[in-house]
Amino acid sequence: MDKFIEQQRLIYPMSDEAIRLLIDEMDEVSFPKGDLLIREGDRDPFVWFVRKGLIRSYVERETKDITLWFASDGEMINFVYRDIAAYNIEMVEDSDLLRIPARRLEELFEQSHDIAVWGLKLLDYYLREYENYFINDSWSDAREQYEALLRSNPELFQRVPLKHIASYLQITPQSLSRIRSSSK
């Protein structure tokens, strides 16, 4: 739990009291590799965080499985909690997740200034990540996106099956293989 707390304090330096209040409301749940946490269209009343492990989110369109993003230690899974899930969440590795009911988290925002500011900073962080992706990466060709991903997350290539990385880059595994071999 210490690493999770450390990572949240990097987002906003919450007091020990606020951390305790937040952690006391969270449950830890473990899932094996390959398990689906959430299916697109399911109801999900929780906000989830990865304590340890690696997950991916994806949608199925026609005959394609399109990876939207990956999340690992300390990261939030569902950025905008909603009643109906907009994507699938799959465990890429055995993973330990923390969950808190969305309603309870909203109550904590009202109870604790520290937790409210942390929540705003957390959402701001992910908004900036998305903005950066759409401004800088989404317009790039597959090779440039591959190289950017390799620079920003080199460990992903050791932990994630290449078919999921290809899916994230929206290319075929064969195209990814060609890009990788020509980049060496």
MDTraj code that builds the backbone (N, CA, C; nanometers):
import mdtraj as md
import numpy as np

residues = "MET ASP LYS PHE ILE GLU GLN GLN ARG LEU ILE TYR PRO MET SER ASP GLU ALA ILE ARG LEU LEU ILE ASP GLU MET ASP GLU VAL SER PHE PRO LYS GLY ASP LEU LEU ILE ARG GLU GLY ASP ARG ASP PRO PHE VAL TRP PHE VAL ARG LYS GLY LEU ILE ARG SER TYR VAL GLU ARG GLU THR LYS ASP ILE THR LEU TRP PHE ALA SER ASP GLY GLU MET ILE ASN PHE VAL TYR ARG ASP ILE ALA ALA TYR ASN ILE GLU MET VAL GLU ASP SER ASP LEU LEU ARG ILE PRO ALA ARG ARG LEU GLU GLU LEU PHE GLU GLN SER HIS ASP ILE ALA VAL TRP GLY LEU LYS LEU LEU ASP TYR TYR LEU ARG GLU TYR GLU ASN TYR PHE ILE ASN ASP SER TRP SER ASP ALA ARG GLU GLN TYR GLU ALA LEU LEU ARG SER ASN PRO GLU LEU PHE GLN ARG VAL PRO LEU LYS HIS ILE ALA SER TYR LEU GLN ILE THR PRO GLN SER LEU SER ARG ILE ARG SER SER SER LYS".split()
xyz = np.array([
    [0.0831, -0.1198, 0.0000],
    [0.0000, 0.0000, 0.0000],
    [0.0870, 0.1254, 0.0000],
    [0.2088, 0.1145, 0.0556],
    [0.2959, 0.2318, 0.0655],
    [0.3259, 0.2938, -0.0707],
    [0.3518, 0.2095, -0.1728],
    [0.3824, 0.2614, -0.3056],
    [0.2616, 0.3346, -0.3639],
    [0.1433, 0.2803, -0.3441],
    [0.0213, 0.3448, -0.3915],
    [0.0059, 0.4827, -0.3269],
    [0.0248, 0.4880, -0.1951],
    [0.0125, 0.6151, -0.1221],
    [0.1175, 0.7149, -0.1720],
    [0.2390, 0.6665, -0.1895],
    [0.3477, 0.7505, -0.2406],
    [0.3101, 0.8125, -0.3753],
    [0.2552, 0.7303, -0.4636],
    [0.2181, 0.7785, -0.5968],
    [0.1041, 0.8800, -0.5898],
    [0.0097, 0.8601, -0.4991],
    [-0.1001, 0.9564, -0.4865],
    [-0.0489, 1.0879, -0.4293],
    [0.0482, 1.0791, -0.3414],
    [0.1046, 1.2017, -0.2841],
    [0.1896, 1.2792, -0.3855],
    [0.2347, 1.2128, -0.4907],
    [0.3027, 1.2846, -0.5983],
    [0.2027, 1.3707, -0.6751],
    [0.0798, 1.3244, -0.6824],
    [-0.0256, 1.4001, -0.7501],
    [-0.0655, 1.5197, -0.6651],
    [-0.0830, 1.4944, -0.5348],
    [-0.1141, 1.6013, -0.4398],
    [-0.0736, 1.5536, -0.3008],
    [0.0018, 1.6330, -0.2265],
    [0.0523, 1.5888, -0.0959],
    [-0.0561, 1.5896, 0.0131],
    [-0.1393, 1.4869, 0.0108],
    [-0.2461, 1.4753, 0.1119],
    [-0.1880, 1.4509, 0.2504],
    [-0.2611, 1.4946, 0.3494],
    [-0.2226, 1.4711, 0.4886],
    [-0.2398, 1.3230, 0.5215],
    [-0.1752, 1.2803, 0.6297],
    [-0.1914, 1.1418, 0.6755],
    [-0.3378, 1.1125, 0.7057],
    [-0.4066, 1.2088, 0.7634],
    [-0.5484, 1.1906, 0.7973],
    [-0.6323, 1.1677, 0.6712],
    [-0.6088, 1.2462, 0.5669],
    [-0.6842, 1.2311, 0.4427],
    [-0.6529, 1.0966, 0.3768],
    [-0.5258, 1.0590, 0.3789],
    [-0.4864, 0.9291, 0.3225],
    [-0.5577, 0.8170, 0.3966],
    [-0.5572, 0.8235, 0.5278],
    [-0.6223, 0.7207, 0.6097],
    [-0.7715, 0.7138, 0.5775],
    [-0.8350, 0.8297, 0.5671],
    [-0.9780, 0.8368, 0.5359],
    [-1.0066, 0.7711, 0.4007],
    [-0.9241, 0.8006, 0.3017],
    [-0.9418, 0.7441, 0.1678],
    [-0.9170, 0.5933, 0.1673],
    [-0.8055, 0.5513, 0.2236],
    [-0.7677, 0.4089, 0.2239],
    [-0.8685, 0.3254, 0.3023],
    [-0.9199, 0.3792, 0.4116],
    [-1.0185, 0.3052, 0.4915],
    [-1.1449, 0.2728, 0.4134],
    [-1.1734, 0.3513, 0.3103],
    [-1.2942, 0.3295, 0.2304],
    [-1.2703, 0.2390, 0.1098],
    [-1.1452, 0.2015, 0.0864],
    [-1.1112, 0.1199, -0.0299],
    [-1.1023, -0.0275, 0.0065],
    [-1.1432, -0.1107, -0.0878],
    [-1.1264, -0.2553, -0.0753],
    [-1.0195, -0.2985, -0.1743],
    [-0.9389, -0.3972, -0.1338],
    [-0.8408, -0.4530, -0.2269],
    [-0.8966, -0.5832, -0.2827],
    [-0.8871, -0.5956, -0.4154],
    [-0.9392, -0.7136, -0.4843],
    [-0.8311, -0.7622, -0.5799],
    [-0.8080, -0.8929, -0.5827],
    [-0.7054, -0.9510, -0.6698],
    [-0.7706, -1.0240, -0.7864],
    [-0.7055, -1.0146, -0.9026],
    [-0.7552, -1.0798, -1.0232],
    [-0.6398, -1.1479, -1.0952],
    [-0.6629, -1.2665, -1.1505],
    [-0.5572, -1.3320, -1.2282],
    [-0.5475, -1.2748, -1.3699],
    [-0.4326, -1.2951, -1.4295],
    [-0.4081, -1.2548, -1.5677],
    [-0.5198, -1.3086, -1.6571],
    [-0.5683, -1.2237, -1.7464],
    [-0.6716, -1.2656, -1.8407],
    [-0.8134, -1.2395, -1.7963],
    [-0.8340, -1.2162, -1.6654],
    [-0.9698, -1.1884, -1.6159],
    [-1.0198, -1.0545, -1.6682],
    [-1.1495, -1.0504, -1.6921],
    [-1.2140, -0.9238, -1.7283],
    [-1.2755, -0.8662, -1.6024],
    [-1.2381, -0.7455, -1.5707],
    [-1.2941, -0.6758, -1.4554],
    [-1.4300, -0.6178, -1.4919],
    [-1.4343, -0.5539, -1.6071],
    [-1.5546, -0.4852, -1.6515],
    [-1.5738, -0.5156, -1.7996],
    [-1.6970, -0.5402, -1.8372],
    [-1.7305, -0.5553, -1.9791],
    [-1.8040, -0.4310, -2.0248],
    [-1.7750, -0.3913, -2.1468],
    [-1.8434, -0.2779, -2.2075],
    [-1.9942, -0.2984, -2.1944],
    [-2.0633, -0.1983, -2.1431],
    [-2.2080, -0.2072, -2.1252],
    [-2.2507, -0.2489, -1.9851],
    [-2.1561, -0.3020, -1.9044],
    [-2.1878, -0.3406, -1.7664],
    [-2.2056, -0.2158, -1.6794],
    [-2.2752, -0.2341, -1.5709],
    [-2.2833, -0.1286, -1.4691],
    [-2.1619, -0.1437, -1.3782],
    [-2.1025, -0.0305, -1.3443],
    [-1.9864, -0.0333, -1.2557],
    [-1.9930, 0.0844, -1.1596],
    [-2.0292, 0.0584, -1.0346],
    [-2.0450, 0.1684, -0.9388],
    [-1.9151, 0.2108, -0.8685],
    [-1.7998, 0.1591, -0.9147],
    [-1.6738, 0.1836, -0.8448],
    [-1.5774, 0.2706, -0.9238],
    [-1.4881, 0.3348, -0.8508],
    [-1.3686, 0.3957, -0.9069],
    [-1.2564, 0.2991, -0.8694],
    [-1.1768, 0.2602, -0.9673],
    [-1.0739, 0.1584, -0.9490],
    [-0.9345, 0.2174, -0.9656],
    [-0.8398, 0.1626, -0.8889],
    [-0.6986, 0.1985, -0.8997],
    [-0.6179, 0.0701, -0.9052],
    [-0.5066, 0.0727, -0.9775],
    [-0.4155, -0.0422, -0.9805],
    [-0.3184, -0.0254, -0.8649],
    [-0.3232, -0.1169, -0.7711],
    [-0.2233, -0.1150, -0.6636],
    [-0.0962, -0.1801, -0.7142],
    [-0.1128, -0.2953, -0.7815],
    [0.0027, -0.3693, -0.8342],
    [-0.0452, -0.4497, -0.9539],
    [0.0289, -0.4425, -1.0624],
    [-0.0068, -0.5205, -1.1799],
    [-0.0187, -0.4329, -1.3037],
    [-0.0850, -0.4882, -1.4038],
    [-0.1001, -0.4182, -1.5315],
    [-0.2331, -0.4579, -1.5931],
    [-0.3068, -0.3590, -1.6379],
    [-0.4360, -0.3839, -1.7023],
    [-0.4396, -0.3078, -1.8342],
    [-0.5360, -0.3443, -1.9156],
    [-0.5595, -0.2690, -2.0383],
    [-0.7086, -0.2474, -2.0546],
    [-0.7416, -0.1412, -2.1246],
    [-0.8807, -0.1178, -2.1586],
    [-0.8915, -0.1325, -2.3093],
    [-1.0034, -0.1876, -2.3535],
    [-1.0203, -0.2055, -2.4971],
    [-1.1684, -0.2074, -2.5325],
    [-1.1943, -0.1843, -2.6599],
    [-1.3293, -0.1964, -2.7147],
    [-1.3231, -0.2982, -2.8279],
    [-1.4355, -0.3603, -2.8527],
    [-1.4467, -0.4517, -2.9659],
    [-1.5342, -0.3842, -3.0705],
    [-1.4765, -0.3615, -3.1884],
    [-1.5483, -0.2987, -3.2982],
    [-1.5369, -0.3883, -3.4194],
    [-1.6526, -0.4290, -3.4731],
    [-1.6586, -0.5234, -3.5830],
    [-1.5807, -0.6472, -3.5415],
    [-1.4739, -0.6795, -3.6113],
    [-1.3957, -0.7977, -3.5733],
    [-1.2662, -0.7589, -3.5045],
    [-1.2520, -0.6305, -3.4687],
    [-1.1275, -0.5823, -3.4100],
    [-1.1380, -0.5605, -3.2595],
    [-1.0276, -0.5864, -3.1959],
    [-1.0075, -0.5574, -3.0547],
    [-0.9122, -0.4375, -3.0533],
    [-0.9592, -0.3214, -3.0059],
    [-0.8787, -0.1995, -3.0101],
    [-0.8421, -0.1590, -2.8676],
    [-0.7130, -0.1656, -2.8358],
    [-0.6647, -0.1261, -2.7036],
    [-0.6641, 0.0260, -2.6941],
    [-0.7264, 0.0767, -2.5868],
    [-0.7353, 0.2214, -2.5669],
    [-0.6202, 0.2744, -2.4825],
    [-0.5875, 0.2016, -2.3739],
    [-0.4799, 0.2444, -2.2856],
    [-0.4410, 0.1297, -2.1933],
    [-0.3269, 0.1503, -2.1290],
    [-0.2752, 0.0576, -2.0295],
    [-0.2647, 0.1329, -1.8978],
    [-0.2777, 0.0618, -1.7861],
    [-0.2593, 0.1233, -1.6545],
    [-0.1815, 0.0255, -1.5670],
    [-0.0908, 0.0811, -1.4878],
    [-0.0121, -0.0028, -1.3967],
    [-0.0096, 0.0617, -1.2591],
    [0.0812, 0.0160, -1.1763],
    [0.0874, 0.0513, -1.0350],
    [0.0549, 0.1983, -1.0073],
    [-0.0468, 0.2197, -0.9220],
    [-0.0824, 0.3528, -0.8747],
    [-0.1777, 0.4297, -0.9634],
    [-0.2061, 0.3781, -1.0817],
    [-0.2893, 0.4545, -1.1749],
    [-0.4383, 0.4258, -1.1567],
    [-0.5172, 0.5272, -1.1888],
    [-0.6624, 0.5129, -1.1853],
    [-0.7061, 0.4428, -1.3134],
    [-0.8071, 0.3576, -1.3022],
    [-0.8546, 0.2853, -1.4198],
    [-0.9657, 0.3603, -1.4903],
    [-1.0731, 0.3886, -1.4207],
    [-1.1828, 0.4569, -1.4899],
    [-1.1776, 0.6048, -1.4576],
    [-1.1416, 0.6816, -1.5583],
    [-1.1186, 0.8243, -1.5402],
    [-1.2473, 0.8995, -1.5119],
    [-1.3525, 0.8626, -1.5789],
    [-1.4821, 0.9263, -1.5565],
    [-1.5751, 0.8135, -1.5146],
    [-1.6079, 0.8091, -1.3873],
    [-1.6941, 0.7002, -1.3456],
    [-1.8353, 0.7276, -1.3941],
    [-1.8966, 0.6222, -1.4386],
    [-2.0304, 0.6320, -1.4951],
    [-2.1055, 0.5044, -1.4600],
    [-2.2347, 0.5089, -1.4793],
    [-2.3145, 0.3903, -1.4496],
    [-2.2884, 0.2755, -1.5463],
    [-2.2674, 0.3078, -1.6731],
    [-2.2470, 0.2044, -1.7746],
    [-2.1041, 0.2155, -1.8287],
    [-2.0317, 0.1044, -1.8258],
    [-1.8922, 0.1038, -1.8715],
    [-1.8862, 0.1239, -2.0229],
    [-1.7934, 0.2070, -2.0667],
    [-1.7773, 0.2374, -2.2092],
    [-1.6734, 0.1469, -2.2754],
    [-1.6032, 0.0663, -2.1955],
    [-1.4977, -0.0187, -2.2490],
    [-1.4784, -0.1394, -2.1577],
    [-1.4022, -0.2366, -2.2067],
    [-1.3669, -0.3569, -2.1309],
    [-1.2364, -0.3297, -2.0563],
    [-1.2225, -0.3916, -1.9399],
    [-1.0994, -0.3828, -1.8615],
    [-1.0502, -0.5260, -1.8390],
    [-0.9285, -0.5531, -1.8851],
    [-0.8714, -0.6878, -1.8773],
    [-0.7382, -0.6847, -1.8027],
    [-0.7140, -0.7873, -1.7234],
    [-0.5866, -0.8002, -1.6536],
    [-0.4812, -0.8533, -1.7513],
    [-0.3741, -0.7776, -1.7707],
    [-0.2629, -0.8222, -1.8544],
    [-0.1689, -0.9080, -1.7704],
    [-0.1653, -0.8816, -1.6413],
    [-0.0872, -0.9587, -1.5440],
    [-0.1781, -0.9872, -1.4246],
    [-0.1366, -1.0797, -1.3390],
    [-0.2055, -1.0924, -1.2106],
    [-0.2002, -0.9538, -1.1466],
    [-0.3138, -0.9049, -1.0980],
    [-0.3189, -0.7671, -1.0500],
    [-0.3972, -0.7537, -0.9212],
    [-0.3523, -0.6614, -0.8375],
    [-0.4235, -0.6226, -0.7160],
    [-0.4794, -0.4828, -0.7404],
    [-0.6099, -0.4704, -0.7273],
    [-0.6764, -0.3429, -0.7512],
    [-0.7389, -0.2914, -0.6231],
    [-0.7522, -0.1617, -0.6156],
    [-0.8243, -0.0968, -0.5060],
    [-0.9514, -0.0388, -0.5662],
    [-1.0601, -0.0512, -0.4916],
    [-1.1849, 0.0065, -0.5411],
    [-1.2542, 0.0830, -0.4293],
    [-1.3287, 0.1842, -0.4727],
    [-1.4085, 0.2627, -0.3801],
    [-1.5388, 0.2954, -0.4521],
    [-1.6513, 0.2818, -0.3853],
    [-1.7768, 0.3200, -0.4512],
    [-1.7709, 0.4674, -0.4926],
    [-1.8120, 0.4954, -0.6150],
    [-1.8076, 0.6323, -0.6677],
    [-1.8851, 0.7281, -0.5771],
    [-1.9994, 0.6840, -0.5270],
    [-2.0783, 0.7720, -0.4377],
    [-2.0013, 0.8051, -0.3104],
    [-1.9320, 0.7062, -0.2570],
    [-1.8561, 0.7299, -0.1342],
    [-1.7391, 0.8248, -0.1607],
    [-1.6750, 0.8116, -0.2764],
    [-1.5660, 0.9018, -0.3101],
    [-1.6177, 1.0455, -0.3217],
    [-1.7336, 1.0629, -0.3806],
    [-1.7936, 1.1967, -0.3895],
    [-1.8204, 1.2538, -0.2500],
    [-1.8658, 1.1684, -0.1572],
    [-1.8878, 1.2143, -0.0189],
    [-1.7560, 1.2567, 0.0451],
    [-1.6481, 1.1805, 0.0172],
    [-1.5164, 1.2163, 0.0715],
    [-1.4669, 1.3485, 0.0145],
    [-1.4988, 1.3760, -0.1113],
    [-1.4621, 1.5050, -0.1700],
    [-1.5271, 1.6188, -0.0917],
    [-1.6498, 1.5968, -0.0481],
    [-1.7218, 1.7000, 0.0279],
    [-1.6718, 1.7096, 0.1720],
    [-1.6249, 1.5995, 0.2276],
    [-1.5790, 1.5955, 0.3666],
    [-1.4381, 1.6492, 0.3856],
    [-1.3512, 1.6246, 0.2879],
    [-1.2094, 1.6538, 0.3069],
    [-1.1564, 1.7413, 0.1934],
    [-1.1076, 1.8585, 0.2308],
    [-1.0478, 1.9486, 0.1321],
    [-0.9293, 1.8807, 0.0635],
    [-0.8454, 1.8111, 0.1407],
    [-0.7288, 1.7414, 0.0844],
    [-0.7703, 1.6410, -0.0219],
    [-0.8708, 1.5621, 0.0075],
    [-0.9152, 1.4603, -0.0880],
    [-0.9783, 1.5264, -0.2105],
    [-1.0519, 1.6342, -0.1900],
    [-1.1133, 1.7055, -0.3030],
    [-1.0059, 1.7623, -0.3966],
    [-0.9031, 1.8240, -0.3396],
    [-0.7960, 1.8800, -0.4226],
    [-0.7208, 1.7679, -0.4929],
    [-0.6936, 1.6584, -0.4214],
    [-0.6297, 1.5414, -0.4838],
    [-0.7133, 1.4931, -0.6018],
    [-0.8442, 1.4826, -0.5860],
    [-0.9319, 1.4385, -0.6945],
    [-0.9228, 1.5306, -0.8148],
    [-0.9219, 1.6616, -0.7906],
    [-0.9081, 1.7579, -0.9009],
    [-0.7723, 1.7442, -0.9695],
    [-0.6664, 1.7294, -0.8908],
    [-0.5318, 1.7141, -0.9474],
    [-0.5197, 1.5844, -1.0269],
    [-0.5836, 1.4790, -0.9771],
    [-0.5820, 1.3500, -1.0459],
    [-0.6515, 1.3610, -1.1816],
    [-0.7687, 1.4194, -1.1832],
    [-0.8404, 1.4371, -1.3096],
    [-0.7637, 1.5294, -1.4038],
    [-0.7029, 1.6346, -1.3492],
    [-0.6220, 1.7247, -1.4307],
    [-0.5048, 1.6503, -1.4936],
    [-0.4403, 1.5631, -1.4165],
    [-0.3277, 1.4843, -1.4678],
    [-0.3707, 1.4013, -1.5885],
    [-0.4829, 1.3287, -1.5743],
    [-0.5277, 1.2436, -1.6843],
    [-0.5785, 1.3251, -1.8026],
    [-0.6398, 1.4385, -1.7772],
    [-0.6827, 1.5257, -1.8861],
    [-0.5615, 1.5737, -1.9662],
    [-0.4551, 1.6092, -1.8962],
    [-0.3329, 1.6519, -1.9648],
    [-0.2706, 1.5373, -2.0449],
    [-0.2754, 1.4165, -1.9888],
    [-0.2240, 1.3001, -2.0626],
    [-0.3016, 1.2797, -2.1925],
    [-0.4342, 1.2861, -2.1847],
    [-0.5170, 1.2724, -2.3045],
    [-0.4905, 1.3856, -2.4022],
    [-0.4824, 1.5062, -2.3502],
    [-0.4552, 1.6218, -2.4363],
    [-0.3218, 1.6036, -2.5081],
    [-0.2209, 1.5626, -2.4354],
    [-0.0900, 1.5390, -2.4949],
    [-0.0986, 1.4331, -2.6042],
    [-0.1715, 1.3255, -2.5763],
    [-0.1861, 1.2198, -2.6769],
    [-0.2529, 1.2746, -2.8027],
    [-0.3635, 1.3453, -2.7867],
    [-0.4371, 1.3927, -2.9036],
    [-0.3623, 1.5024, -2.9791],
    [-0.2888, 1.5864, -2.9094],
    [-0.2156, 1.6934, -2.9765],
    [-0.0869, 1.6422, -3.0398],
    [-0.0135, 1.5582, -2.9678],
    [0.1190, 1.5177, -3.0143],
    [0.1270, 1.3812, -3.0798],
    [0.0555, 1.2827, -3.0264],
    [0.0763, 1.1463, -3.0720],
    [-0.0263, 1.0951, -3.1727],
    [-0.1521, 1.1295, -3.1549],
    [-0.2554, 1.0680, -3.2386],
    [-0.2405, 1.1021, -3.3862],
    [-0.1725, 1.2124, -3.4178],
    [-0.1535, 1.2531, -3.5573],
    [-0.0270, 1.1924, -3.6163],
    [0.0524, 1.1304, -3.5348],
    [0.1782, 1.0729, -3.5809],
    [0.1520, 0.9428, -3.6550],
    [0.2475, 0.9052, -3.7394],
    [0.2330, 0.7753, -3.8051],
    [0.2705, 0.6651, -3.7057],
    [0.2475, 0.5414, -3.7448],
    [0.2662, 0.4274, -3.6541],
    [0.4088, 0.4191, -3.6014],
    [0.5081, 0.4445, -3.6874],
    [0.6482, 0.4380, -3.6432],
    [0.6749, 0.5421, -3.5348],
    [0.6275, 0.6640, -3.5545],
    [0.6484, 0.7703, -3.4554],
    [0.5764, 0.7381, -3.3248],
    [0.4566, 0.6841, -3.3338],
    [0.3838, 0.6461, -3.2124],
    [0.4568, 0.5330, -3.1402],
    [0.5064, 0.4357, -3.2149],
    [0.5830, 0.3254, -3.1564],
    [0.7049, 0.3802, -3.0829],
    [0.7805, 0.4686, -3.1479],
    [0.9013, 0.5241, -3.0867],
    [0.8686, 0.6082, -2.9629],
    [0.7593, 0.6828, -2.9670],
    [0.7174, 0.7621, -2.8505],
    [0.6794, 0.6700, -2.7345],
    [0.6074, 0.5625, -2.7655],
    [0.5688, 0.4663, -2.6616],
    [0.6923, 0.3974, -2.6043],
    [0.7854, 0.3627, -2.6892],
    [0.9092, 0.2990, -2.6446],
    [0.9890, 0.3915, -2.5529],
    [0.9912, 0.5224, -2.5839],
    [1.0621, 0.6194, -2.4985],
    [0.9908, 0.6395, -2.3652],
    [0.8590, 0.6516, -2.3697],
    [0.7846, 0.6846, -2.2476],
    [0.7567, 0.5638, -2.1597],
    [0.7416, 0.4460, -2.2183],
    [0.7061, 0.3249, -2.1425],
    [0.7824, 0.2028, -2.1925],
    [0.9141, 0.2006, -2.1844],
    [0.9896, 0.0868, -2.2392],
    [0.9532, -0.0469, -2.1734],
    [0.9168, -0.0427, -2.0439],
    [0.8825, -0.1673, -1.9741],
    [0.7547, -0.2309, -2.0279],
    [0.6707, -0.1527, -2.0925],
    [0.5464, -0.2051, -2.1494],
    [0.5764, -0.3163, -2.2494],
    [0.6852, -0.3025, -2.3234],
    [0.7198, -0.4009, -2.4252],
    [0.7668, -0.5330, -2.3648],
    [0.8026, -0.5314, -2.2366],
    [0.8395, -0.6547, -2.1666],
    [0.7187, -0.7194, -2.0997],
    [0.6148, -0.6413, -2.0761],
    [0.5019, -0.6884, -1.9951],
    [0.3742, -0.7164, -2.0745],
    [0.3621, -0.6590, -2.1930],
    [0.2375, -0.6660, -2.2692],
    [0.2592, -0.7476, -2.3962],
    [0.1677, -0.8390, -2.4274],
    [0.1788, -0.9104, -2.5556],
    [0.1810, -0.8097, -2.6716],
    [0.2648, -0.8357, -2.7692],
    [0.2800, -0.7427, -2.8808],
    [0.1496, -0.7213, -2.9573],
    [0.0612, -0.8199, -2.9564],
    [-0.0667, -0.8003, -3.0270],
    [-0.1470, -0.6865, -2.9629],
    [-0.1335, -0.6675, -2.8305],
    [-0.2041, -0.5576, -2.7640],
    [-0.1374, -0.4230, -2.7935],
    [-0.0046, -0.4235, -2.8048],
    [0.0649, -0.2999, -2.8417],
    [0.0285, -0.2626, -2.9847],
    [0.0243, -0.3603, -3.0741],
    [-0.0165, -0.3344, -3.2128],
    [-0.1586, -0.2789, -3.2155],
    [-0.2455, -0.3380, -3.1357],
    [-0.3841, -0.2922, -3.1278],
    [-0.3902, -0.1484, -3.0771],
    [-0.3089, -0.1152, -2.9777],
    [-0.3028, 0.0212, -2.9244],
    [-0.2567, 0.1195, -3.0325],
    [-0.1602, 0.0778, -3.1127],
    [-0.1087, 0.1625, -3.2209],
    [-0.1990, 0.1586, -3.3444],
    [-0.3010, 0.0740, -3.3393],
    [-0.3978, 0.0538, -3.4481],
    [-0.3295, 0.0093, -3.5769],
    [-0.2405, -0.0876, -3.5595],
    [-0.1744, -0.1512, -3.6731],
    [-0.1800, -0.3014, -3.6525],
    [-0.1444, -0.3769, -3.7531],
    [-0.1424, -0.5226, -3.7396],
    [-0.0165, -0.5654, -3.6655],
    [-0.0184, -0.6836, -3.6045],
    [0.1045, -0.7341, -3.5417],
    [0.2195, -0.7464, -3.6421],
    [0.1879, -0.7782, -3.7674],
    [0.2918, -0.7893, -3.8703],
    [0.3565, -0.6522, -3.8964],
    [0.2751, -0.5468, -3.9022],
    [0.3303, -0.4120, -3.9217],
    [0.4176, -0.3721, -3.8039],
    [0.3732, -0.4061, -3.6819],
    [0.4538, -0.3759, -3.5633],
    [0.5868, -0.4492, -3.5709],
    [0.5847, -0.5727, -3.6142],
    [0.7073, -0.6507, -3.6271],
    [0.8037, -0.5852, -3.7261],
    [0.7509, -0.5370, -3.8381],
    [0.8361, -0.4688, -3.9372],
    [0.8949, -0.3395, -3.8787],
    [0.8129, -0.2632, -3.8070],
    [0.8613, -0.1394, -3.7459],
    [0.9708, -0.1697, -3.6448],
    [0.9474, -0.2708, -3.5636],
    [1.0463, -0.3065, -3.4604],
    [1.1777, -0.3517, -3.5224],
    [1.1713, -0.4344, -3.6263],
    [1.2942, -0.4853, -3.6851],
    [1.3708, -0.3747, -3.7584],
    [1.3013, -0.2783, -3.8157],
    [1.3719, -0.1699, -3.8864],
    [1.4237, -0.0626, -3.7901],
    [1.3761, -0.0649, -3.6649],
    [1.4197, 0.0343, -3.5656],
    [1.5445, -0.0100, -3.4893],
    [1.5853, -0.1334, -3.5091],
    [1.6991, -0.1851, -3.4312],
    [1.8302, -0.1419, -3.4880],
])
top = md.Topology()
chain = top.add_chain()
for i, resn in enumerate(residues, 1):
    res = top.add_residue(resn, chain, resSeq=i)
    for name in ("N", "CA", "C"):
        top.add_atom(name, md.element.get_by_symbol(name[0]), res)
traj = md.Trajectory(xyz[None], top)
